[in-house]
Amino acid sequence: MEHKFCQSCGMPLTTDNKGTNADSSRNEDYCIYCYKDGRFTQDFTMEQMIEHCAQFTDEINKNSGQNLTVEQMKEQMRQFFPQLKRWKNRTAMFIAILTYKKPLEEVDRFLQTHRDYLAEHYAAGDFIASGPQTPRVGGVIMIKANNREAVDAIISEDPFHINDIANYQIVEFTPTMFCNEELKTIL
């Protein structure tokens, strides 16, 4: 017999714990804790879901006969969750806020190579939008990537980073509302 798991939290699915669709029918993919009335009950990233589920490590150990630490449980979830429907091929969004730490004359010396770097990542589909801050104290880049490590690797290639021109603040977010439905396709 095939075991089914909630495609959001990984909990084994039973007839009693299946979520509900908008029409009150049982959902075959998600548990009641993750999905109710046709929508997710929490607006989590995958990492937030892992943190949430990790608080149940003792209960999971008891039910599974395992004896994992919280960190071991989190690592197992990091391996398992990307295979679940909710998280599979999910792209995260990031905003990189650059703040210049050198005078504008120094910034301008590397501006063309920075623009070439931007063009390369637009062509690769990594960047959504970018531009200078007003006033010109730095810049902003909107990035889509699978994880923070991928963003860090992309940023490490920026001539502004290589030449110690700017500091970078990286903000991860999950877009849930859009001014135009077509924008959902950027994810």
C-alpha positions in Angstrom: 0.0 0.0 0.0 1.3 3.4 -1.0 1.8 5.9 1.8 0.6 9.4 1.0 2.1 12.5 2.6 0.9 16.0 2.9 2.5 17.9 0.0 3.2 20.8 2.3 4.4 19.5 5.7 5.2 15.9 4.9 2.8 14.5 7.5 1.3 11.1 6.6 -2.2 11.6 5.1 -5.1 9.6 6.4 -8.8 9.9 5.7 -9.3 11.8 9.0 -6.6 14.5 8.5 -7.1 15.5 4.8 -7.5 19.2 4.1 -10.6 20.7 2.5 -11.2 22.3 -0.8 -13.3 25.5 -1.3 -16.4 23.3 -1.9 -15.7 21.4 1.4 -14.7 18.2 -0.4 -11.5 16.5 0.9 -8.2 17.5 -0.6 -6.1 14.6 -1.7 -2.7 16.4 -1.4 -2.7 18.4 1.8 -3.5 17.9 5.5 -6.1 19.9 7.4 -3.3 21.8 9.3 -1.9 23.1 6.0 -4.9 23.4 3.7 -8.5 24.4 4.6 -11.4 25.8 2.5 -9.3 25.7 -0.7 -6.3 27.7 0.6 -3.1 27.3 2.6 -3.6 28.0 6.3 -0.2 29.7 6.6 1.8 31.8 4.3 5.2 30.1 4.9 8.4 29.8 2.9 9.7 26.2 2.8 12.3 27.2 5.5 9.6 28.6 7.7 7.6 25.4 7.3 10.7 23.4 8.4 11.1 25.6 11.5 7.4 25.1 12.3 7.4 21.4 11.8 10.7 21.0 13.8 8.8 21.9 17.0 7.0 18.5 16.7 10.3 16.5 16.6 9.5 14.6 19.9 6.1 13.6 18.6 7.5 12.6 15.2 10.2 10.5 16.9 7.6 8.8 19.0 5.3 7.9 16.1 8.2 6.8 13.8 10.4 5.0 16.3 13.3 7.4 15.4 15.5 9.3 17.9 16.5 12.4 15.9 17.6 15.7 17.3 15.8 18.8 16.2 18.7 19.7 13.9 18.8 16.2 12.4 15.0 16.5 11.8 15.4 19.8 10.1 18.1 18.4 7.8 15.9 15.5 6.9 13.1 17.9 6.1 15.4 20.1 4.0 16.2 16.9 1.9 12.5 15.8 1.7 10.5 19.0 1.3 11.8 20.0 -2.1 10.1 16.8 -3.4 6.7 17.9 -2.1 4.2 19.5 -4.5 4.1 22.8 -2.6 7.8 23.3 -2.6 8.9 21.5 -5.8 10.6 23.9 -8.3 9.6 26.8 -6.1 11.6 29.9 -6.8 12.1 32.5 -4.0 12.3 36.2 -4.5 15.1 38.3 -3.1 15.8 42.0 -3.0 19.5 43.1 -2.8 19.9 46.6 -1.4 23.3 47.9 -2.3 24.8 50.8 -0.3 27.9 52.4 -1.7 30.9 52.6 0.6 33.1 54.5 -1.8 32.7 57.9 -3.4 30.7 58.1 -6.6 33.9 58.7 -8.6 35.0 55.2 -7.6 31.6 53.8 -8.2 31.5 55.2 -11.7 34.9 53.5 -12.5 33.1 50.1 -12.2 29.7 51.1 -13.4 30.0 49.7 -17.0 31.3 46.3 -15.7 28.5 46.3 -13.1 26.0 46.9 -15.9 27.5 44.1 -18.0 27.1 41.8 -15.0 23.4 42.9 -14.6 22.8 42.2 -18.4 24.3 38.7 -18.0 22.0 37.9 -15.1 19.0 39.3 -16.9 19.7 37.1 -19.8 20.0 34.1 -17.5 16.6 34.9 -16.0 18.0 35.7 -12.5 17.1 39.3 -12.3 13.6 40.9 -12.4 14.3 44.6 -12.0 17.2 46.8 -10.9 18.1 50.5 -10.6 19.8 53.2 -8.6 18.4 54.4 -5.3 17.3 58.1 -5.1 19.3 59.8 -4.0 22.2 57.9 -5.5 23.6 56.2 -2.4 23.4 52.7 -3.9 21.1 50.5 -5.9 18.4 47.8 -5.7 18.2 44.4 -7.5 15.2 42.1 -7.5 16.4 38.5 -7.9 14.7 35.2 -8.3 16.6 32.1 -7.2 16.1 28.7 -5.6 17.7 29.7 -2.3 19.9 32.2 -0.5 23.1 30.3 -1.4 22.3 30.9 -5.1 21.9 34.6 -4.4 25.2 34.8 -2.5 26.9 33.1 -5.5 25.4 35.6 -7.9 26.3 38.6 -5.7 29.9 37.3 -5.4 30.2 37.9 -9.2 29.2 41.6 -9.1 32.1 43.9 -9.8 30.8 46.2 -7.0 31.3 43.3 -4.6 34.6 42.1 -6.0 36.0 45.6 -5.8 34.5 46.4 -2.4 32.4 49.2 -3.7 29.1 48.4 -1.9 27.6 46.6 1.0 24.7 44.3 0.3 21.6 43.7 2.4 19.6 40.7 1.1 15.9 40.4 1.9 14.0 37.2 1.0 10.2 37.4 0.5 7.3 35.4 -0.8 5.1 37.4 -3.3 1.5 36.6 -2.5 -0.3 39.5 -4.2 0.2 41.1 -7.6 -1.1 44.2 -9.4 -1.4 42.1 -12.5 -2.1 38.3 -12.7 0.6 38.0 -15.5 3.3 38.9 -12.9 2.7 35.5 -11.2 4.6 34.0 -14.1 7.9 35.5 -13.0 8.1 33.0 -10.1 
